[in-house]
Amino acid sequence: MHKIYKLCGSPSDEYWKKSKLPNATLFKPREPYKRRIRETFKDFLPSALPLIDTLLAIDPVERKTASDALRSEVGFSKFQIFLSLKY
């Protein structure tokens, strides 16, 4: 969990309040972490960063799905390239 929080940041207090998992606060980090998606993926295409950011959202309500990723401009263009490859 530490590595996830280190990359994605600490969940908000609101997240912990609305969590329905039993004993969820046992996983609450001892110290707050800043979200570091953009710094970590700084060498990626700038157009891909918003998609990466939403795919790595801690809160499942805010997180995009694989289908959402494929429907995005970035995902669709990469998927088209993949389909054009000859095996």
SULCORKA-V114370 format. One record per residue. N is the residue number from 1. RES is the residue in one letter. PHI is phi in degrees with one decimal (NA if undefined). PSI is psi in whole degrees, 0 to 359 (none if undefined). D_LAST is the distance of its C-alpha to the last C-alpha in Angstrom with 2 decimals. Layout:
N|RES|PHI|PSI|D_LAST + N|RES|PHI|PSI|D_LAST
This chain:
1|M|NA|326|38.35 + 2|H|-56.4|315|39.78 + 3|K|-66.6|324|36.42 + 4|I|-64.3|312|35.49 + 5|Y|-63.8|323|38.88 + 6|K|-62.8|324|38.62 + 7|L|-85.8|311|35.46 + 8|C|-93.2|352|36.15 + 9|G|86.8|163|39.93 + 10|S|-75.4|141|42.57 + 11|P|-64.3|151|42.81 + 12|S|-70.9|163|45.85 + 13|D|-60.7|324|49.06 + 14|E|-60.8|320|48.41 + 15|Y|-58.3|314|45.13 + 16|W|-67.5|325|47.09 + 17|K|-65.7|321|49.84 + 18|K|-90.2|355|47.59 + 19|S|-64.6|134|45.43 + 20|K|-102.1|1|45.98 + 21|L|-74.6|135|44.65 + 22|P|-64.9|136|47.50 + 23|N|60.6|26|48.38 + 24|A|-58.3|326|45.76 + 25|T|-67.6|349|48.07 + 26|L|-63.0|336|47.67 + 27|F|-95.4|2|44.38 + 28|K|-66.6|130|46.08 + 29|P|-66.6|149|45.78 + 30|R|-70.4|329|49.07 + 31|E|-125.8|150|48.55 + 32|P|-74.0|142|46.91 + 33|Y|-116.0|142|43.62 + 34|K|-85.4|143|42.53 + 35|R|-68.4|131|39.09 + 36|R|-127.1|34|36.97 + 37|I|-64.8|308|33.65 + 38|R|-64.6|322|34.10 + 39|E|-68.1|319|35.35 + 40|T|-67.9|321|32.56 + 41|F|-105.9|32|29.75 + 42|K|-61.8|336|31.66 + 43|D|-88.2|357|28.86 + 44|F|-78.6|164|26.51 + 45|L|-58.5|133|26.60 + 46|P|-55.5|327|29.99 + 47|S|-68.5|341|28.54 + 48|A|-87.4|341|26.53 + 49|L|-61.1|317|29.67 + 50|P|-60.3|322|31.26 + 51|L|-66.5|313|28.20 + 52|I|-58.5|317|28.00 + 53|D|-59.1|316|31.75 + 54|T|-76.8|331|31.75 + 55|L|-69.4|334|28.93 + 56|L|-103.0|23|31.07 + 57|A|-68.3|136|34.33 + 58|I|-67.0|315|36.54 + 59|D|-76.5|120|38.08 + 60|P|-59.0|333|35.81 + 61|V|-66.0|325|37.63 + 62|E|-88.9|342|36.49 + 63|R|-75.6|135|32.93 + 64|K|-79.6|157|30.07 + 65|T|-97.5|172|27.49 + 66|A|-61.2|322|23.68 + 67|S|-62.5|318|24.15 + 68|D|-60.8|319|26.56 + 69|A|-63.0|317|24.13 + 70|L|-66.7|328|21.47 + 71|R|-77.2|345|24.36 + 72|S|-73.5|161|25.50 + 73|E|-58.6|314|24.88 + 74|V|-64.7|312|23.10 + 75|G|-63.9|318|20.90 + 76|F|-64.4|316|20.06 + 77|S|-64.9|321|19.07 + 78|K|-69.1|323|16.75 + 79|F|-65.7|320|15.22 + 80|Q|-62.5|319|14.75 + 81|I|-61.8|315|12.93 + 82|F|-59.6|316|10.52 + 83|L|-66.3|333|10.08 + 84|S|-80.4|350|9.59 + 85|L|-70.3|142|6.47 + 86|K|-97.3|134|3.79 + 87|Y|-102.6|none|0.00
